[in-house]
């Protein structure tokens, strides 16, 4: 039997395999190889702000009620932050010239926003990343956050803050999950989908 086309899957954390369809959703797809390094930060910010602006419009009440400005601003800020962090991580840790696109999806349900970002990483980095995820999932988010702040203070020249996912847990009460899937047999990359669930 040829097993070359069978995808290897691993789920970590709070990952919804069969996500219920939502009436409102948006998908952006970016090609890692087409974005010069110096422009990536700007692209991430613009993409995150666009997603936030788009979703926040659904938190305007109907014409017979007052506009829920506070809720709209809160959701807009949360969506912008989370989307930007996910895109930054994908660009920072993904395969720079990968033929596989980076895809970010946002689904809006009555009381939940679900983010899904898929990118590829080098297969030989998978175990290290999974160990990092296990540390986040099994640790106390407050303690991990403080420990990371201390590390950052000692490593002033480091460009990696390591606070993005911990901030999602601590400040936004988000649930995090990951799915790892193998790509075609001749690829040296692994597909990773990060899911963030945000109650609204």
N, C-alpha and C positions, 0 to 999 in steps of 0.2 A: 504494500500500500504506500502511495506517495504522500508523505506528510509535509512536504515542502510548502504547501499553501495554507496549512492550518495555523491560525494565529494563536500565539501564546498570550494569554491574558493574566493579569494580576490586578486585583482591586485592593486599594488601601483607603481606610477612612470612610467617610460618609459619601459614597458615590452611588447615585441613582442610575442603575443600568437601563431601565425602561422608563425614561422620563416622560411623564404625561404630556400630551401635546398642549401647547398654550396658544391662545388666539393672537397674542402679540409676541413677536420675537424678531431678532435681528442677527444677521451673520456677516462678519467681515472676514475677508481672507487676504493675507499678506504673503508676499514671496520674499523669504529671507535674503536671497541672493541679489534682489533688485534694489535693496535699500542700502545706500552707503552708510558706513558706521556713524559718521558725524551727523546724519539726518535721523537716525533711529529714535533718539529721545524725542525729537519734535514730532515725528510720526506717531509715536506712542501717545503723547499728550493730546494731539489732535484727535486721534481715534477714540481715546477714552472720553474726551469732552463731548465728542459727537454722540457716542453711545449714551452718555449721561443726559445730554440735552434731549435726545430722542425719547428715552424712557421717562424722563421727568414730566413730559407733557401729558402722560396718562394719569398724573396725580392732580390734574385740574378737575374740580367738581363740575357737575353739569350746570346748565344755565340758571337753574333755580336755587343754587346754593352758592355760598361764598367760596372763593378760590382757597384751597388749602396750601397757602404759601409756605408755611413751616415744613409741612410734610414733603412738599415738592423740593425745597432746598436741601432737606436732609437726605432724600433719596438721590438727588443729583450729585451731592458731595460724595456719598458712599459709592455710587456706581462709578464715578470718575476715578476715585482712589483705587478701587479694586481692579477695575479694567486696566488702569495704567500699570499697577503692580504686576498683574498677570502678563501683560505685553512686555514689560521690562524683563521679567524673568525668562520669558520665551526667547527674547533677543539675546539676553546675556548668557544663558546656559544652553541654548539650542545650537544646532549645527548651522554655522554661518552661511554656507553656500548650499544648503540642503535643497534638493529638488522637490521636497515635500512642503506644502504651504503651512503657514501659521494661520489657524482659524480660531476666531473668537465668536461665541454665540451667547446671546443674552435672551432668556425666556422670562416673560412676565406672567405670573399667576396671581390670583386674588390676594394672597398674603405672602408671596414668596418670589424673589428674583433669583434665577439660577444662571450662573456664569459657567461656560464651558470653554476652555482654551486648549487647543490641541497643537502640539509642536513635536519636533523630533529631537532626540538627544543621541549622542554617541552610545552605542550599546555597552561599551566598557565603562561608562559612567553611571549605568543604571543602578547597580548595587549600592554605590555611594549615595545616590539620590534617595533610594528607598530607605536606607538607614537614617538619613536626615529626616525623612517623612515620619518614620517610626518614632524618632526622638520627639518630634512635635506632637504626634498623636498621643504618646504615652506620658508626656511631661505635663507639668503645671504651666499653663500659658503665661501667667504673671511672672513666675520664677524664671522661665526661659527668656522672657522679654528683658528682665532686669540683667540676667547673665549676659545677654547679647549686647546690651548697652555698655556693660563693663568691658566686654571684649573690644567693642568699637572704640572706647576711650583709650585702650591700650594700643590698638592698631590704627593709629591716626592716618596712616597712608593707604589703608585699605579702601577700595572703591565699593565694596560690598557691605551694606549695612546689615543684611540678614533679618530685617525687622518687618518686611512686608507681610508675610504670612502670619506672623505673630500679632501684628496690628489688626489684621482681619479678625483673628480670634478674640483679642482683648477689647478692641474699641468698637467693633461692629457685631460681635457675637455670631460670626459666620461659622458655618460647618464646612469643613474641607474634605475633599476626597480626590483620589487619583486612580486612573486606569492606565496600565501599561500594556501595549500590544506590539507584537512583532510586525515588522514590515517585510516586504518580499525577501526571500531567502538570501539573495545576493547583496542585500543592503547591510551596511554597518551601523544602521540607525534603528532606534526604537521609538515608536509613537507614544507620547504621554499626553493624556487628557487630564487637566486639572479642573475640578468642579468646586465652585464656591456657592453655597446656598445662603441667601440673606433674607431673613424675615423682615417684613415691612408692615 
